[in-house]
Amino acid sequence: MSIVKLGNRQVGDDQPCYVVAEIGINHNGDIDLAKRLISVAVAAGCDAVKFQKRTVGVVYSPEELAKPRENPFGQTNGDLKRGLEFGQEEYEEIDAFCRSAKITWFASPWDEASVDFLEQFQVPVHKIASASLTDDNLLRHIRRTGKPIILSTGMSTYEEIDHAVDVLGKQDLILMHTTSTYPANYDELNLRAIQTMAQRYGLPIGYSGHETGIPTSVCAASLGACCVERHITMDRAMWGSDQAASLEPNGITRLVRDIRLWELSKGDGVKRVYEREVPIIKKLRRVGAAV
């Protein structure tokens, strides 16, 4: 593995796990809800929040946008996609709010224009969504920014990941093991792939979880994930496609707490007698017992 610098944090070998609260589209097109979710991430002790950025007319075909789909913004899939998409004004507010709250933010750009849009805010890293892993043109465009890259690998074969790594190069690259089902079943998580990928690629490997619970994401950190990302929501019963696979405020707080407890508890692997054990030795061990 190696070290990748994200803003003022180092991610990789022997570094604390970098915890990302994925807001994505769980803001439901409401900037005030987005700010509330940012505040939840700050209170939980997350290192960063993440959004998604699309140029709707580029990412989706006219046929896809015209499909009937009843939603809070209208009657078509296009109404939904456009209603969920933040623009210049909203991202200026997000940028200012995150600076004030002292938390890093970045996003997953789904097309080249969205990469250029995000660059104006000097984001410290670009996240490539699993759906974009095979989009060579987008990968090359993102690499040309010179920024570190986090690449999610859901619904991808090793051959596809190998090719994406060849396109991007290994400099300042973090791979994220993930399963792209929402929510994911526990028998689909395959957490041991974190270690397999670390051996295969020699890169920092993180974990993007879509399961409903918390312990398996903590297990991912214990298996070596340098970065853990989970979707967050104010209420999993809210309207929206990603809400059910998200953690509520108490959940993301517990996740960060438990990862930090793991980091505190894992030690250095050297067996020793601690000073606080000495009086217990004197109290409990039989006098004159053979050593």
N, C-alpha and C positions, 0 to 999 in steps of 0.2 A: 504494500500500500504506500501511499504518499500523503502529503499535506496539500490541501487546497484552501486558499484564503478567501473567505466570504465576508466582505466588509472588514470589521475589526475582529473577526473570529477565524481561528484556524480549525479546519475540519479534516479528520483523518487519523493517522497513527497516534494513539495514546492521548487523544483530545476528548474533551467532554462531548457527548452526543449532541448534535445540532438539531433542535426540535422546531419543526415548521408547522404552523397552524394553517391549513389550507382552507381559505375562505371560498376560493373558486367562484361559483355563481350562487352560493348560499345567501348572498345579500339580497337576492330576488329583485335586483334592479333598484334598490333603495340605499342611497348613500348613508343615511342615518343608521340603518341596520348594519352596513359595512363597518361604520365607526364603532358601533357597539361590539361587533365581533373582534375588531382590532383590540379594543379595551379588554375583552375576555382573554385574548392571547397574552397581552401584557401582564394582566393580573396572574395568569397561570405560570408565568416565567418562560414563555416560549422565546426562541431566538429570532424568529421571523414569521411574517404572515405572507401568504401567497394568493394571487388572483389568477384569472385567466383572461387573455386578450385575443379577440378575433376580429378580422375584417369580414363581417357576415357574408357579404356578397362574393367573397373570394373562397371562403372555407366551405360554403354550402352552395349546391347547384340551385338554379331557379326552380327545378322540379321539387327538390327537397323543401325549399322554403315555401312553396305553394301548397304543400300537403295540409289537409285539415287537421287541426290540433287545438282544441279549446283550451284556453289558458287565460291568466289574468290580464294579458295585454291584447288579446284579440282571438281570432278564430283559426289562424294558420300557424305552422311551424315558424315561418318567417317573423310573424308578430312576436312570438316567444323569444326567438334568438335576438332580435333587435331590442326587445324590452329588457333583456338581461345584460345587454352590453353597455358597459361604462365607456364614456368618451373623455375628451380633454378636460372638461370642467370637473368631472368626478375624480379623475386620477390626480388632478392638481390638489383636490381636497384630501385624497388618500395620502399623497406624498407629504403634504403639510402636516396632516394629523399624525402620521407615523414618525415624522421628525420630532414633533412635539412630544410624542409618547416614548421616543427613544427606542423604537423597534424597527428592524430592517423589514423592507417589503420588496417583493419581486413578483414575477408573473410567468405563466406559460404562454408564450406567443405562438399562435397556430398558423401564422403566415408571415411573409417577409415584411409587409407593411406594419404589422403589429410589433415586430422586432424594432423597426425604426421608430415607431411611436414610443415604445418603452425606453429607448436609448436616451430620449430627451430628459428623462428623470434620473439618469445616471444610476440605474439599478446595478447592484453589485454582482448579479449572476442572472443567467437565463435558464429557465427550467423547460426541458423539452418533454411534452406529454407522450405517453405510450403510443397514442394514436399517430403521432408524428415521427416515430422512430425510423420509418422507412422513407421519409420525405427528404431525399438527399439534398435537394435545392435549399430547403429550409435549414437543414443542418449546416450546410456550407455558409449560408447567410449569417446564421447565428455565430459560427466560429469566427467569421471575419470581424465581429465586434471586438474580439480580443478579451471578452469577459469569460470568467469561469462558467462551466456548464454542468447542470444536473440533468441526467437523462433517465427517464423512467422506462422500464423494460417489460411492462405488462403486455400480454397477448403476443409475445415475441419469442421466436426460436433463438437458439444460440447462434445459428448462422446469420440471422437478421441482426442480432446484437453485434456480432463480430464485424459485420459490414458497417454498421453505424459507427463503431469505434474506429474502424479504418478511415471513414470519412472525416470524423471529428479530430482524430489524433488523441493521444492520452494526456496531453498537457491540460492541467486544471480541469479535469473531468471526474465527476462523481456519477456512478451508476446506482440506480434505485431498483431493488427487487420489488416487484408488486404483482398482484393478480387483479386484472381489470374486470371484476364483478362487483356489483354495488347493491346491497352489501355482499362481501365475500363470505363463503362458507369456510369454516375452520379447516376442513380437510383439503381446501384449495390453497392454503397460505404457503406451504412448502418453505418454511423459514430456513431450513438447512441450505437452501440455494444461496443464501447470503455468503456462507463460507465457501461454497463451490465457486461462486462468481469471483470472490476475492482471490482464490487460487488461480482461476482461469485468466483473469485480466490484470492482476497486480495493481488494481485501482481501489480507492475508497468506495465501499459499497454501503448504501443506505437502504431504508425500507419505507415504502409508502403503503400504509395500511387502509383497507376498506372494510375491515370486519367491524362488528358492532361493539365488541368488548375492548378491554384495556390490557389484560395480562399478556396477550400474544405480542403486542407492540413493545412491551417491556422486554419480553423474551428476545425480540429482534435485536434490541440494544445489547443484551447479554451475549448474543451470538456474534456480535461484532459490528452491527450496523452503526456507521459513523453519523448517520442522519436519520431521524424518524419524522415522517410527515403524516398527519391525520387531518381529515376534514373536520371543521367545527361548525356548530349551529347553536342558535339560542334554544331551539326545541326541535327534536327529531320528528315531531308530528307536523311541523310546518310544511306548507306547500313547497315542492321542489324535488327534482330527480335525485339530488345527492344528499338530502337531509337524513334519510334513514341510515346511511353509511357514515354518519358523522358523530362526533362526540359533543355533548352538551358542555356548558361551562364547568360543571363539577367533574366531568369526565376528563377534559383536557388538563385540568388542574391536577387530578390524580395521576395522570400519565406522566407529566413532568416530574411530579414529586417522586414517583416510583422509579423512574429512570435515574434521578439524582441519588436516590437511596442505593440503587444498584452500584452506581459509580463509587459511592462512598464505601460500600461494603466489600467490593471485589478485592481490594488490597493489592499486594505485589506478588503474591504466590509464595512468599518465603515464610515457612512455619517458624513461629517464635513464641516465647512466653512474654505476655504483656505485663507491665508493672502492676496493673490492677488485679492480675491473677495471683501475684505473690502471696498476699495474705490468705487467699483461698487455699493455696497449697499448704500453708502452715496450719490452716484450720481443718482440712479434710484428709490429708494424706497421713497414713499410719506412721507413727514414730518408729524408726528402726527398720522400715520396709526396705528390702533390697532394691538397689537401683541398677 
